[in-house]
Amino acid sequence: MASKAVDVRQATAGDRLFTRVGAFLSAHRLSPDPAHYAFAYEVIACPDGLIARRVAELTDGGVRLTARDIEQLGGAAIGGARPALPADGEMAADAATHEAMIERMLHQLDGFGDTVRIAHAEANDFGRDLARSAAQMRDVGADAGVEEISRLTAAMIERVQHAEAKLESTRRETEELRAALDEARGSARTDPLTELPNRRAFDEAFAALAPGARVAVAMCDIDHFKRINDSFGHPVGDRVIRTVARTLAEEGGCLVARYGGEEFAMLFEDVSIDEAVARIDRVRGHIGARRLRVRETGEPIGTVSFSAGITVGLAREGRAALVARADAALYGAKEQGRARTVAAA
């Protein structure tokens, strides 16, 4: 029995370690390659080791590790980094919402089909009854069939009115469902915290560009964001994200999307890189001039800034290539001291 308890504890500890290694790979956009896993394991399993302490210094403020950082620490940087996935709770909530809408749509379609079948059957019945009355009029005389035809006509009018009411009810429900689906479609492309377009919306906007369109792509990351979260808590961190998001959107003069965490993507069209850099720097200046405080206590948060990397190119080069160049420039801005914009060569 004691042996089984030890096995359970060891398995639980192993699961926790595996989960933390996976979170480390996701946070730094590293693919699950064995070389990356070995590096992450060394950092997570030996938190007091030299490598782990150096990683903590390099990533202070929420900065992701670069390939050069990993190689300088003795690891191997392999291509094929993957983006972080949404939280399980968010995925489950979205799936449940969409499943409910699909179920409701199927129910409405079933109801609409039933209404059409009933109307069709009643029309056939009315036709047969009229044919029978016509035959009776031929055999017995016109007067004998008039009363029957009047009765059939009144009954058919009542049935038609009932069918029309059911069709109108189905039409209203269909319109309500269409509105709900439109709202869900918008929600799937909107970040719930900032109400900015999300990564999916950014990617779709880029894909819609003409191949020859000249664009500038910038990646922005809030400086020392981890320190803000650790010092004041996640609710304050969320407010900082919303403040930066709102200012970028209002003053950036371009498409601004929350790309993940404290990172934002900007898509400029037909704007020179000098003008784009000037806009980004102007936004940074306005954010830095604000004296943000914790709402509940009045405690000053300190100066909030962000670093940015930007590149220019043609849409035909592809979103991934331009984002990668802007991301590399962003890392350069972090390495040069943060609170600045660096343009990719």
HUDA-V624081 format. One line per field, one symbol per residue. ss: DSSP state (a for helix, b for strand, c for the rest). phi: phi as a letter, one per 40 degrees, with the letter a starting at -180 (. if undefined). psi: psi as a letter, one per 40 degrees, with the letter a starting at -180 (. if undefined). Layout:
ss->???
phi->???
psi->???
This chain:
ss->caaaaaaaaaaaaaaaaaaaaaaaaaaccccccaaaaaaaaaaaaccccaaaaaaaaaccccccccaaaaaacccccccccccccccaaaaaaaaaaaaaaaaaaaaaaaaaaaaaaaaaaaaaaaaaaaaaaaaaaaaacaaaaaaaaaaaaaaaaaaaaaaaaaaaaaaaaaaaaaaaaaaaaaaccbccccccbbaaaaaaaaaccccccbbbbbbbbbccaaaaaaaacaaaaaaaaaaaaaaaaaacccbbbbbbccbbbbbbbcccaaaaaaaaaaaaaaaaacccbccccccbcccccbbbbbbbbbaaacaaaaaaaaaaaaaaaaacccccbbbcc
phi->.ccccccccccccccccccccccccccbfbcccdcccccccccccbccccccccccccbdggccccdcdccccgcbcbcgcbcccccdcccccccccccccccccccccccccccccccccccccccccccccccccccbhcccccccccccccccccccccccccccccccccccccccccccccccbbcccbgcdcdcccccccccccdcccbbbbbbbccfcdcccccbgcdcdcccdccccccdccbcgacbbccifbbbbbbbbfbcccccccccccccccccccbcbcdcbgcccgcbbababbabicdccgcdcccccccccccccccchgfabbccc
psi->dddddddddddddddddddddddddddefhifiddddddddddddgdeidddddddddeheehiiiddddddeeahhiifiiiiiiidddddddddddddddddddddddddddddddddddddddddddddddddddddidddeddddddddddddddddddddddddddddddddddddddddddeehhddeeiiadddddddddeiidehhihhihihhifdddddddeidddddddddddddddddedfahhihehbfiiihhhhfhiddddddddddddddddeigiihddeehhdihhiiiiiiiiaidedidddddddddddddddddeeifihhhi.
